[in-house]
Amino acid sequence: MRKLARWFRQRGWKPQQVQCFIPTPGTIASAMFWCGKDIEGQKIYVARTDAERMKQHYIIISKVKHKTTEET
């Protein structure tokens, strides 16, 4: 996740939102999510709790100031 954040910064990109991944049943992605391994059997990190997902979100969007409804 930090590599991705660095990649964004190097290109001057400032994401304003991050989408949670919710695997669709019957797909390779859902199998990878469930077992925590890629298609070659290598272990991959899977954020399973809300706290883990929020930590990843903040890595990507931590420097971005979001407009509130009062500011728009």
Distance bins in CASP14 RR format, pairs under 12 A and 6 or more apart:
PFRMAT RR
TARGET T0000
AUTHOR 0000-0000-0000
RMODE 2
METHOD distances of the structure
MODEL  1
1 7 0 0 0 0 0 1 0 0 0 0 0
1 8 0 0 0 0 0 1 0 0 0 0 0
1 18 0 0 0 0 1 0 0 0 0 0 0
1 45 0 0 0 0 1 0 0 0 0 0 0
1 47 0 0 0 0 1 0 0 0 0 0 0
1 52 0 0 0 0 0 1 0 0 0 0 0
1 53 0 0 0 0 0 1 0 0 0 0 0
1 54 0 0 0 0 0 1 0 0 0 0 0
1 55 0 0 0 0 1 0 0 0 0 0 0
1 56 1 0 1 0 0 0 0 0 0 0 0
1 57 0 0 0 0 1 0 0 0 0 0 0
1 58 0 0 0 0 1 0 0 0 0 0 0
1 59 1 0 1 0 0 0 0 0 0 0 0
1 60 1 0 0 1 0 0 0 0 0 0 0
1 61 0 0 0 0 0 1 0 0 0 0 0
1 62 0 0 0 0 0 1 0 0 0 0 0
2 8 0 0 0 0 0 1 0 0 0 0 0
2 9 0 0 0 0 0 1 0 0 0 0 0
2 45 0 0 0 0 0 1 0 0 0 0 0
2 55 0 0 0 0 0 1 0 0 0 0 0
2 56 0 0 0 0 1 0 0 0 0 0 0
2 58 0 0 0 0 0 1 0 0 0 0 0
2 59 1 0 0 1 0 0 0 0 0 0 0
2 60 0 0 0 0 1 0 0 0 0 0 0
2 62 0 0 0 0 0 1 0 0 0 0 0
3 9 0 0 0 0 0 1 0 0 0 0 0
3 10 0 0 0 0 0 1 0 0 0 0 0
3 59 0 0 0 0 0 1 0 0 0 0 0
3 60 0 0 0 0 0 1 0 0 0 0 0
4 10 0 0 0 0 0 1 0 0 0 0 0
4 11 0 0 0 0 0 1 0 0 0 0 0
4 13 0 0 0 0 0 1 0 0 0 0 0
4 15 0 0 0 0 1 0 0 0 0 0 0
4 18 0 0 0 0 1 0 0 0 0 0 0
4 56 0 0 0 0 1 0 0 0 0 0 0
4 57 0 0 0 0 0 1 0 0 0 0 0
4 59 0 0 0 0 1 0 0 0 0 0 0
4 60 1 0 0 1 0 0 0 0 0 0 0
4 61 0 0 0 0 0 1 0 0 0 0 0
5 11 0 0 0 0 0 1 0 0 0 0 0
5 12 0 0 0 0 0 1 0 0 0 0 0
5 13 0 0 0 0 1 0 0 0 0 0 0
5 14 0 0 0 0 0 1 0 0 0 0 0
5 15 0 0 0 0 1 0 0 0 0 0 0
5 18 0 0 0 0 0 1 0 0 0 0 0
5 55 0 0 0 0 0 1 0 0 0 0 0
5 56 0 0 0 0 1 0 0 0 0 0 0
5 57 0 0 0 0 0 1 0 0 0 0 0
5 58 0 0 0 0 1 0 0 0 0 0 0
5 59 1 0 1 0 0 0 0 0 0 0 0
5 60 1 0 1 0 0 0 0 0 0 0 0
5 61 0 0 0 0 1 0 0 0 0 0 0
5 62 0 0 0 0 1 0 0 0 0 0 0
5 63 0 0 0 0 1 0 0 0 0 0 0
5 64 0 0 0 0 0 1 0 0 0 0 0
6 12 0 0 0 0 0 1 0 0 0 0 0
6 13 0 0 0 0 0 1 0 0 0 0 0
6 59 0 0 0 0 1 0 0 0 0 0 0
6 60 0 0 0 0 0 1 0 0 0 0 0
7 13 0 0 0 0 1 0 0 0 0 0 0
7 15 0 0 0 0 0 1 0 0 0 0 0
7 59 0 0 0 0 0 1 0 0 0 0 0
7 60 0 0 0 0 0 1 0 0 0 0 0
8 14 1 0 0 1 0 0 0 0 0 0 0
8 15 1 0 0 1 0 0 0 0 0 0 0
8 16 0 0 0 0 0 1 0 0 0 0 0
8 18 0 0 0 0 0 1 0 0 0 0 0
8 59 0 0 0 0 0 1 0 0 0 0 0
8 60 1 0 0 1 0 0 0 0 0 0 0
8 61 0 0 0 0 1 0 0 0 0 0 0
8 62 0 0 0 0 0 1 0 0 0 0 0
8 63 0 0 0 0 1 0 0 0 0 0 0
8 64 0 0 0 0 0 1 0 0 0 0 0
9 15 0 0 0 0 0 1 0 0 0 0 0
9 59 0 0 0 0 0 1 0 0 0 0 0
9 60 0 0 0 0 0 1 0 0 0 0 0
9 61 0 0 0 0 0 1 0 0 0 0 0
9 62 0 0 0 0 0 1 0 0 0 0 0
9 63 0 0 0 0 1 0 0 0 0 0 0
9 64 0 0 0 0 0 1 0 0 0 0 0
12 63 0 0 0 0 0 1 0 0 0 0 0
12 64 0 0 0 0 0 1 0 0 0 0 0
13 60 0 0 0 0 1 0 0 0 0 0 0
13 61 0 0 0 0 0 1 0 0 0 0 0
13 63 0 0 0 0 0 1 0 0 0 0 0
13 64 0 0 0 0 0 1 0 0 0 0 0
14 60 0 0 0 0 1 0 0 0 0 0 0
14 61 0 0 0 0 1 0 0 0 0 0 0
14 62 0 0 0 0 0 1 0 0 0 0 0
14 63 1 0 0 1 0 0 0 0 0 0 0
14 64 1 0 1 0 0 0 0 0 0 0 0
14 65 0 0 0 0 1 0 0 0 0 0 0
14 66 0 0 0 0 0 1 0 0 0 0 0
15 56 0 0 0 0 0 1 0 0 0 0 0
15 57 0 0 0 0 1 0 0 0 0 0 0
15 58 0 0 0 0 0 1 0 0 0 0 0
15 59 0 0 0 0 0 1 0 0 0 0 0
15 60 1 0 1 0 0 0 0 0 0 0 0
15 61 1 0 1 0 0 0 0 0 0 0 0
15 62 0 0 0 0 0 1 0 0 0 0 0
15 63 0 0 0 0 1 0 0 0 0 0 0
15 64 1 0 0 1 0 0 0 0 0 0 0
15 66 0 0 0 0 0 1 0 0 0 0 0
16 57 0 0 0 0 0 1 0 0 0 0 0
16 60 0 0 0 0 0 1 0 0 0 0 0
16 61 1 0 0 1 0 0 0 0 0 0 0
16 63 0 0 0 0 0 1 0 0 0 0 0
16 64 1 0 1 0 0 0 0 0 0 0 0
16 65 0 0 0 0 1 0 0 0 0 0 0
16 66 1 0 0 1 0 0 0 0 0 0 0
16 67 0 0 0 0 1 0 0 0 0 0 0
17 57 0 0 0 0 1 0 0 0 0 0 0
17 60 0 0 0 0 1 0 0 0 0 0 0
17 61 1 0 0 1 0 0 0 0 0 0 0
17 64 0 0 0 0 1 0 0 0 0 0 0
17 66 0 0 0 0 1 0 0 0 0 0 0
17 67 0 0 0 0 0 1 0 0 0 0 0
18 47 0 0 0 0 0 1 0 0 0 0 0
18 53 0 0 0 0 1 0 0 0 0 0 0
18 54 0 0 0 0 1 0 0 0 0 0 0
18 55 0 0 0 0 0 1 0 0 0 0 0
18 56 1 0 0 1 0 0 0 0 0 0 0
18 57 1 0 1 0 0 0 0 0 0 0 0
18 58 0 0 0 0 1 0 0 0 0 0 0
18 59 0 0 0 0 1 0 0 0 0 0 0
18 60 1 0 1 0 0 0 0 0 0 0 0
18 61 1 0 0 1 0 0 0 0 0 0 0
18 62 0 0 0 0 0 1 0 0 0 0 0
18 64 0 0 0 0 0 1 0 0 0 0 0
18 66 0 0 0 0 0 1 0 0 0 0 0
19 53 0 0 0 0 0 1 0 0 0 0 0
19 56 0 0 0 0 0 1 0 0 0 0 0
19 57 0 0 0 0 1 0 0 0 0 0 0
19 60 0 0 0 0 0 1 0 0 0 0 0
19 61 0 0 0 0 0 1 0 0 0 0 0
20 33 0 0 0 0 0 1 0 0 0 0 0
20 47 0 0 0 0 1 0 0 0 0 0 0
20 48 0 0 0 0 0 1 0 0 0 0 0
20 49 0 0 0 0 0 1 0 0 0 0 0
20 50 0 0 0 0 1 0 0 0 0 0 0
20 52 0 0 0 0 0 1 0 0 0 0 0
20 53 1 0 1 0 0 0 0 0 0 0 0
20 54 0 0 0 0 1 0 0 0 0 0 0
20 56 0 0 0 0 1 0 0 0 0 0 0
20 57 0 0 0 0 1 0 0 0 0 0 0
21 27 0 0 0 0 0 1 0 0 0 0 0
21 29 1 0 0 1 0 0 0 0 0 0 0
21 30 0 0 0 0 1 0 0 0 0 0 0
21 32 0 0 0 0 0 1 0 0 0 0 0
21 33 1 0 0 1 0 0 0 0 0 0 0
21 44 0 0 0 0 0 1 0 0 0 0 0
21 46 0 0 0 0 1 0 0 0 0 0 0
21 47 0 0 0 0 1 0 0 0 0 0 0
21 48 0 0 0 0 0 1 0 0 0 0 0
21 53 0 0 0 0 1 0 0 0 0 0 0
21 56 0 0 0 0 1 0 0 0 0 0 0
21 57 0 0 0 0 0 1 0 0 0 0 0
22 29 0 0 0 0 1 0 0 0 0 0 0
22 30 0 0 0 0 1 0 0 0 0 0 0
22 33 0 0 0 0 1 0 0 0 0 0 0
22 47 0 0 0 0 0 1 0 0 0 0 0
22 53 0 0 0 0 0 1 0 0 0 0 0
23 29 1 0 1 0 0 0 0 0 0 0 0
23 30 1 1 0 0 0 0 0 0 0 0 0
23 31 0 0 0 0 1 0 0 0 0 0 0
23 32 1 0 0 1 0 0 0 0 0 0 0
23 33 1 0 1 0 0 0 0 0 0 0 0
23 34 1 0 0 1 0 0 0 0 0 0 0
23 35 0 0 0 0 0 1 0 0 0 0 0
23 36 0 0 0 0 0 1 0 0 0 0 0
23 46 0 0 0 0 1 0 0 0 0 0 0
23 48 0 0 0 0 0 1 0 0 0 0 0
24 30 1 0 1 0 0 0 0 0 0 0 0
24 31 0 0 0 0 0 1 0 0 0 0 0
24 32 0 0 0 0 0 1 0 0 0 0 0
24 33 0 0 0 0 1 0 0 0 0 0 0
24 34 0 0 0 0 0 1 0 0 0 0 0
25 31 0 0 0 0 1 0 0 0 0 0 0
25 33 0 0 0 0 0 1 0 0 0 0 0
25 34 0 0 0 0 1 0 0 0 0 0 0
26 32 0 0 0 0 0 1 0 0 0 0 0
26 33 0 0 0 0 0 1 0 0 0 0 0
26 34 0 0 0 0 0 1 0 0 0 0 0
27 33 0 0 0 0 1 0 0 0 0 0 0
27 34 0 0 0 0 0 1 0 0 0 0 0
27 39 0 0 0 0 0 1 0 0 0 0 0
28 34 0 0 0 0 0 1 0 0 0 0 0
28 35 0 0 0 0 0 1 0 0 0 0 0
28 37 0 0 0 0 0 1 0 0 0 0 0
28 38 0 0 0 0 1 0 0 0 0 0 0
28 39 1 0 0 1 0 0 0 0 0 0 0
28 40 0 0 0 0 0 1 0 0 0 0 0
28 41 0 0 0 0 0 1 0 0 0 0 0
29 35 0 0 0 0 0 1 0 0 0 0 0
29 36 0 0 0 0 0 1 0 0 0 0 0
29 38 0 0 0 0 0 1 0 0 0 0 0
29 39 0 0 0 0 1 0 0 0 0 0 0
29 44 0 0 0 0 0 1 0 0 0 0 0
29 46 0 0 0 0 0 1 0 0 0 0 0
30 36 0 0 0 0 0 1 0 0 0 0 0
30 46 0 0 0 0 0 1 0 0 0 0 0
31 37 0 0 0 0 1 0 0 0 0 0 0
31 38 0 0 0 0 1 0 0 0 0 0 0
31 39 0 0 0 0 1 0 0 0 0 0 0
31 41 0 0 0 0 0 1 0 0 0 0 0
31 44 0 0 0 0 0 1 0 0 0 0 0
31 46 0 0 0 0 0 1 0 0 0 0 0
32 38 1 0 1 0 0 0 0 0 0 0 0
32 39 1 0 0 1 0 0 0 0 0 0 0
32 40 0 0 0 0 0 1 0 0 0 0 0
32 41 0 0 0 0 1 0 0 0 0 0 0
32 42 0 0 0 0 0 1 0 0 0 0 0
32 43 0 0 0 0 0 1 0 0 0 0 0
32 44 1 0 0 1 0 0 0 0 0 0 0
32 45 0 0 0 0 0 1 0 0 0 0 0
32 46 1 0 0 1 0 0 0 0 0 0 0
33 44 0 0 0 0 1 0 0 0 0 0 0
33 45 0 0 0 0 0 1 0 0 0 0 0
33 46 1 0 1 0 0 0 0 0 0 0 0
33 47 0 0 0 0 1 0 0 0 0 0 0
33 48 0 0 0 0 1 0 0 0 0 0 0
34 44 0 0 0 0 0 1 0 0 0 0 0
34 46 0 0 0 0 1 0 0 0 0 0 0
34 48 0 0 0 0 0 1 0 0 0 0 0
35 41 0 0 0 0 1 0 0 0 0 0 0
35 42 0 0 0 0 0 1 0 0 0 0 0
35 43 0 0 0 0 1 0 0 0 0 0 0
35 44 0 0 0 0 1 0 0 0 0 0 0
35 46 0 0 0 0 1 0 0 0 0 0 0
36 42 0 0 0 0 1 0 0 0 0 0 0
36 43 1 0 0 1 0 0 0 0 0 0 0
36 44 1 0 1 0 0 0 0 0 0 0 0
36 45 0 0 0 0 1 0 0 0 0 0 0
36 46 1 0 1 0 0 0 0 0 0 0 0
36 47 0 0 0 0 0 1 0 0 0 0 0
36 48 0 0 0 0 1 0 0 0 0 0 0
37 43 1 0 1 0 0 0 0 0 0 0 0
37 44 1 0 0 1 0 0 0 0 0 0 0
37 45 0 0 0 0 0 1 0 0 0 0 0
37 46 0 0 0 0 1 0 0 0 0 0 0
38 44 1 0 1 0 0 0 0 0 0 0 0
38 45 0 0 0 0 0 1 0 0 0 0 0
38 46 0 0 0 0 0 1 0 0 0 0 0
45 52 0 0 0 0 1 0 0 0 0 0 0
45 53 0 0 0 0 0 1 0 0 0 0 0
45 55 0 0 0 0 0 1 0 0 0 0 0
45 56 0 0 0 0 1 0 0 0 0 0 0
46 52 0 0 0 0 1 0 0 0 0 0 0
46 53 0 0 0 0 0 1 0 0 0 0 0
46 56 0 0 0 0 0 1 0 0 0 0 0
47 53 1 0 1 0 0 0 0 0 0 0 0
47 54 0 0 0 0 1 0 0 0 0 0 0
47 55 1 0 0 1 0 0 0 0 0 0 0
47 56 1 0 1 0 0 0 0 0 0 0 0
47 57 0 0 0 0 1 0 0 0 0 0 0
47 59 0 0 0 0 0 1 0 0 0 0 0
48 55 0 0 0 0 0 1 0 0 0 0 0
48 56 0 0 0 0 0 1 0 0 0 0 0
49 55 0 0 0 0 1 0 0 0 0 0 0
49 56 0 0 0 0 0 1 0 0 0 0 0
50 56 0 0 0 0 0 1 0 0 0 0 0
50 57 0 0 0 0 0 1 0 0 0 0 0
51 57 0 0 0 0 0 1 0 0 0 0 0
51 58 0 0 0 0 0 1 0 0 0 0 0
52 58 0 0 0 0 0 1 0 0 0 0 0
52 59 0 0 0 0 0 1 0 0 0 0 0
53 59 0 0 0 0 0 1 0 0 0 0 0
53 60 0 0 0 0 0 1 0 0 0 0 0
54 60 0 0 0 0 0 1 0 0 0 0 0
54 61 0 0 0 0 0 1 0 0 0 0 0
54 62 0 0 0 0 0 1 0 0 0 0 0
55 61 0 0 0 0 0 1 0 0 0 0 0
55 62 0 0 0 0 0 1 0 0 0 0 0
56 62 0 0 0 0 0 1 0 0 0 0 0
57 64 0 0 0 0 0 1 0 0 0 0 0
57 66 0 0 0 0 0 1 0 0 0 0 0
58 64 0 0 0 0 0 1 0 0 0 0 0
65 71 0 0 0 0 1 0 0 0 0 0 0
66 72 0 0 0 0 0 1 0 0 0 0 0
END
